Amino acid sequence: MQAQPLYDLAPVARLMLLGVVIALGPLAWVWLRNRRALPAQRLRTLTLITLFLTFDLVLFGAFTRLTDSGLGCPDWPGCYGSVSPVGASASIAAAQESMPTGPVTFSKAWIEMIHRYLATAVGVLILVLASVSWLERRRLSVSPWWPFVTLLWVCLQGAFGALTVTMKLFPAIVTMHLLGGLVLLALLRAQAVAYTQAEPSGPGPVPLHSATRLGLGLVYALLWIQIALGGWVSTNYAVLACSDFPTCQGSWWPAMDLRQGFTLWRELGMSHSGEAISFAALTAIHYVHRLSAYVVLAALGWLAWRLWSVPDMRATARALLALAGWQFASGLTNVVFDWPLLAAVGHTGGAAALVIVLTGAVFASRTYDSMSTSQFNISRLTR
């Protein structure tokens, strides 16, 4: 049987056409509901829908990874050169027959391709956002560079998606692909805030004390570090390295190989020298993420307490507390109940939701210490 090339661009046009067909639904809904609205309102609605679908895409990407479907189609962007597993049925059947428990099965191929269909549709929506923003740039107070940067980022994200397949789930690439999806969420959330504030009756930036806003920025940075550590746990399949809580392997400081565990550029399951990665390295990956989680949970609690005193940020404070509780519960469930699929996908969803909430808080606020007292009072009265 002839080997399938890793990159086969033959189905690109058909895949793009399918993405356009999927994207037509959200686009038609936005046009019908907002045909008399101002450009900023239409773009805000389209941005929010794209944000919602991107969130779904991140969840489905986690589902694809956790069901070991990332290599369900071992080439890119199609499946054995076809736009769907239907056209690749003979190749999939042959691969499944030669390796029944391998990465290629009909169910895994469908999961992988549905993920690609959703990603293509999101890419089409972002392309429309960038195009309309540029055409309407003279009527908008929001810079058209925001959607343009988002378009460039989604192209880069697609490249990482291709590398995820062609480099056989290389941990560093898979982790960057996960982070790239969350950066895409952050970019879309920032645009949604900008369009909301650009509306005639839109709210102005929420004034925050300098210490609170500095804390917001620090917690935001901690969240990204924690997500990167969590992605590293997931892509190295290190979740079950510690199956008890709050200790790990019955110890508060288990045997760990930090150097091997955090050697970033290596193949899946292998050390930098080409040997099988040690259990102590997997333990290090897991336990560092757990220790960091304690810090992040405490930081989220502190930030929620600070934001609670700001009326316009009280909903954000509630969301942070709820999501912090969800992340603790879903993370604990992964450990105690041996990584159930629903909890594992939900843990990724919680991280994505935290990115959305904190990004919204960062871009919807400003430091009021830099304003005069009269400016501060006016900004409070006009909201």
C-alpha positions in Angstrom: 0.0 0.0 0.0 1.4 3.4 -1.0 2.3 5.7 1.9 0.0 8.7 2.3 1.8 12.0 2.2 1.6 14.1 5.4 0.4 17.2 3.5 -2.1 16.8 0.7 -3.6 20.1 -0.4 -6.0 18.6 -2.9 -9.1 18.8 -0.6 -8.4 22.4 0.5 -10.9 24.0 -1.8 -13.7 21.6 -0.8 -12.8 21.9 2.8 -13.0 25.7 2.6 -16.3 25.4 0.7 -17.7 23.3 3.5 -16.4 25.8 6.1 -18.3 28.6 4.2 -21.5 26.5 4.2 -21.2 26.0 8.0 -20.5 29.7 8.6 -23.5 30.8 6.5 -25.8 29.9 9.3 -24.3 32.3 11.9 -23.8 35.0 9.2 -27.4 34.8 8.1 -28.6 35.0 11.7 -26.5 38.1 12.3 -27.8 39.8 9.1 -31.4 39.0 9.8 -31.3 40.2 13.5 -29.1 43.3 12.9 -29.8 44.5 9.3 -31.0 47.9 10.6 -28.3 48.2 13.3 -25.2 50.3 13.2 -22.0 48.7 11.9 -20.4 48.5 15.4 -23.5 46.6 16.7 -23.5 44.2 13.8 -19.8 43.5 14.3 -20.2 43.1 18.0 -22.9 40.5 17.4 -20.8 38.7 14.9 -17.8 38.8 17.2 -19.8 37.3 20.1 -21.1 34.5 17.9 -17.6 33.8 16.7 -16.3 33.9 20.3 -19.0 31.3 21.3 -18.2 29.0 18.4 -14.4 29.4 19.1 -15.1 28.3 22.7 -17.0 25.3 21.3 -14.0 24.6 19.1 -11.6 24.7 22.0 -13.9 22.2 23.9 -14.1 19.9 20.8 -10.3 20.1 20.4 -10.0 18.9 24.0 -12.4 16.1 23.2 -10.4 15.2 20.1 -7.2 15.1 22.2 -8.7 13.2 25.1 -10.2 10.5 22.9 -6.8 10.0 21.2 -8.4 11.1 17.9 -5.6 13.6 17.0 -4.2 11.2 14.4 -7.5 9.8 13.3 -6.6 11.2 9.9 -2.8 11.0 9.7 -2.5 13.6 6.9 -3.6 17.3 6.6 -5.9 19.0 5.8 -8.1 16.2 4.5 -8.3 12.5 5.5 -6.2 10.3 3.3 -6.6 12.9 0.6 -10.4 13.1 0.9 -12.5 15.8 2.4 -14.3 13.4 4.7 -13.8 9.9 6.1 -16.5 8.6 3.7 -14.1 9.0 0.8 -11.3 7.6 2.8 -13.2 4.5 4.0 -10.9 2.0 2.2 -7.7 3.5 3.7 -9.2 3.8 7.2 -10.4 0.2 7.1 -7.0 -1.0 6.0 -5.3 1.0 8.7 -7.7 -0.2 11.3 -7.3 -3.8 10.2 -3.5 -3.7 10.4 -3.7 -2.0 13.9 -7.1 -2.5 15.5 -6.1 -0.5 18.7 -4.1 2.1 16.7 -4.8 5.8 16.2 -6.8 5.4 13.0 -10.4 4.2 13.3 -13.6 5.4 11.7 -14.9 7.0 14.9 -11.6 8.8 15.5 -11.4 9.9 11.9 -14.8 11.5 12.1 -13.9 13.2 15.4 -10.8 14.6 13.9 -12.5 15.8 10.7 -15.4 17.4 12.5 -12.8 19.4 14.5 -11.3 20.5 11.2 -14.7 21.5 9.8 -15.5 23.6 12.9 -12.0 25.2 12.7 -12.5 26.1 9.0 -15.9 27.6 9.8 -14.4 29.8 12.6 -11.7 30.8 10.2 -14.3 31.9 7.6 -16.2 34.0 10.3 -13.0 35.7 11.3 -12.2 36.4 7.7 -15.6 38.1 7.3 -15.0 40.1 10.5 -11.7 41.3 9.2 -13.1 42.2 5.8 -16.2 44.0 7.1 -14.1 45.9 9.7 -11.8 47.1 7.0 -14.6 48.2 4.7 -16.4 50.0 7.5 -13.3 51.4 9.1 -14.3 55.1 8.4 -17.6 54.5 10.3 -16.1 52.7 13.2 -14.2 54.0 16.3 -12.6 50.6 16.8 -9.4 49.9 15.0 -9.7 47.4 12.1 -6.3 46.1 13.1 -7.9 44.0 15.9 -9.7 41.7 13.5 -6.8 41.7 11.1 -4.4 40.5 13.8 -7.1 37.9 14.8 -7.1 36.7 11.2 -3.4 36.4 11.1 -3.5 34.5 14.4 -6.1 32.0 13.2 -3.9 31.3 10.2 -1.0 30.6 12.5 -3.3 28.4 14.6 -4.2 26.4 11.5 -0.5 25.9 10.9 0.0 24.5 14.4 -3.0 22.3 13.8 -1.3 20.9 10.8 2.0 20.4 12.7 0.1 18.6 15.5 -0.8 15.9 13.0 2.3 15.8 10.9 4.7 15.8 13.9 2.7 13.0 15.5 1.4 14.8 18.6 4.7 16.4 19.5 4.0 17.7 23.0 5.4 21.2 22.6 3.4 21.7 19.4 0.1 20.3 20.9 0.5 22.6 23.9 1.1 25.6 21.7 -1.9 24.7 19.6 -4.0 24.6 22.8 -2.6 28.0 23.9 -3.2 29.4 20.4 -6.9 28.5 20.7 -7.1 30.4 24.0 -5.3 33.4 22.6 -7.9 33.4 19.8 -10.6 33.5 22.5 -8.8 36.5 24.2 -8.5 38.4 20.9 -12.2 38.0 20.2 -13.2 38.9 23.7 -11.1 42.1 23.5 -12.8 43.0 20.3 -16.3 42.4 21.7 -15.5 44.7 24.6 -14.2 47.4 22.2 -17.4 47.2 20.0 -19.6 47.3 23.1 -17.9 50.5 24.3 -18.1 52.0 20.8 -21.9 51.9 20.8 -23.7 55.2 21.5 -25.2 53.9 24.7 -22.3 51.6 25.5 -20.7 51.6 28.9 -17.4 53.4 29.5 -14.3 51.8 31.0 -14.8 50.7 34.6 -12.5 52.7 36.9 -10.4 50.5 39.1 -7.9 51.4 41.8 -4.4 51.1 40.6 -3.6 48.2 43.1 -6.7 46.3 41.9 -5.9 46.7 38.3 -2.3 45.7 38.9 -3.5 42.6 40.7 -5.9 41.9 37.8 -2.9 42.0 35.4 -0.9 39.7 37.6 -3.7 37.2 38.0 -4.2 37.3 34.3 -0.5 36.4 33.7 -0.7 33.6 36.4 -3.7 32.2 34.6 -1.7 31.9 31.3 1.2 30.2 33.1 -1.2 27.7 34.8 -2.9 27.0 31.5 0.4 26.3 29.8 1.3 23.9 32.7 -2.1 22.2 32.4 -1.6 21.8 28.6 1.8 20.2 29.3 0.2 17.8 31.7 -2.5 16.8 29.2 -0.3 16.5 26.1 2.2 14.3 28.1 -0.7 12.2 29.5 0.6 12.9 33.1 -2.8 13.3 34.7 -2.7 10.0 36.4 0.9 10.3 37.7 -0.7 11.3 41.0 -3.8 9.4 41.8 -4.4 10.7 45.3 -5.1 14.0 46.9 -3.9 16.2 48.5 -0.7 14.1 48.6 0.9 12.6 45.5 1.8 8.9 45.7 1.3 9.1 49.5 3.9 11.9 49.8 3.8 15.7 50.1 6.9 15.8 48.0 7.1 12.7 45.7 10.2 11.7 43.7 10.3 14.0 40.7 12.6 14.5 37.7 12.0 18.2 36.9 14.7 18.4 34.3 13.4 15.6 32.2 9.8 16.5 32.8 10.3 20.1 31.6 12.5 19.3 28.6 10.2 21.0 26.1 11.5 19.9 22.7 11.1 16.1 22.6 8.8 13.5 21.1 5.8 12.2 22.9 6.6 9.7 25.6 10.4 10.1 25.0 13.2 11.9 26.8 15.5 14.2 25.0 18.0 11.4 24.6 15.4 9.2 22.9 14.7 6.9 25.9 11.2 6.3 27.4 10.3 9.2 29.7 10.5 8.2 33.4 7.6 8.1 35.8 9.4 10.6 38.0 9.3 13.1 35.0 5.6 12.6 34.6 5.1 13.1 38.3 7.1 16.4 38.1 4.8 17.6 35.3 1.7 16.7 37.3 2.8 18.0 40.7 4.1 21.3 39.5 0.8 22.0 37.8 -1.0 21.1 41.1 1.2 23.3 43.2 0.7 26.2 40.8 -3.1 25.6 40.9 -3.1 26.4 44.7 -1.4 29.7 43.9 -3.8 30.6 41.1 -6.9 29.6 43.1 -5.8 31.8 46.0 -5.1 34.7 43.5 -8.6 34.3 41.9 -10.2 34.4 45.3 -8.3 37.6 46.2 -9.1 39.2 42.9 -12.8 38.3 43.3 -12.8 39.9 46.8 -11.2 43.1 45.4 -13.6 43.3 42.5 -16.7 42.7 44.7 -16.4 46.3 46.0 -16.8 47.7 42.5 -20.5 47.5 41.5 -19.8 47.2 37.7 -17.4 44.3 38.4 -19.5 42.3 40.8 -20.7 39.9 38.1 -17.1 39.3 37.1 -16.3 38.5 40.7 -19.1 36.0 40.9 -17.9 34.4 37.7 -14.4 34.1 39.0 -15.5 32.4 42.2 -17.8 30.0 40.3 -15.1 29.1 37.8 -12.4 28.7 40.4 -14.7 26.2 42.2 -15.4 24.4 39.0 -11.7 24.1 38.2 -10.9 22.7 41.6 -13.8 20.2 41.4 -13.1 19.1 37.8 -9.3 18.9 38.5 -9.9 16.8 41.6 -12.3 14.5 39.7 -9.7 13.9 37.1 -7.3 12.7 39.8 -9.7 10.7 42.0 -11.8 9.1 39.3 -9.0 8.3 36.8 -9.5 11.1 34.3 -13.2 10.8 33.2 -13.8 12.3 29.8 -16.5 14.7 30.8 -14.5 16.1 33.7 -11.3 16.4 31.6 -13.2 18.3 28.8 -14.9 20.4 31.5 -11.6 21.3 33.0 -10.4 22.7 29.7 -13.7 24.5 29.3 -13.2 26.1 32.7 -9.8 27.4 31.8 -11.2 28.8 28.5 -14.0 30.5 30.4 -11.5 32.1 32.8 -9.6 33.5 29.9 -12.8 35.0 28.5 -13.8 36.5 31.9 -10.4 37.9 32.8 -9.8 39.3 29.3 -13.1 41.0 29.5 -12.2 42.5 32.9 -8.8 43.7 31.6 -10.1 45.4 28.5 -13.3 46.8 30.2 -11.4 48.6 33.0 -9.0 51.4 33.5 -6.9 52.8 36.3 -8.6 55.7 37.9 -5.6 57.0 39.9 -4.4 58.6 36.7 -7.6 60.7 36.4 -8.6 63.8 38.3 -11.3 63.5 41.0 -13.8 65.4 38.7 -13.1 63.1 35.8 -13.6 60.1 38.0 -17.0 61.4 39.2 -18.1 62.2 35.7 -17.2 58.7 34.5 -19.2 57.1 37.3 -22.3 59.3 36.6 -22.4 58.7 32.9 -22.3 55.0 33.0 
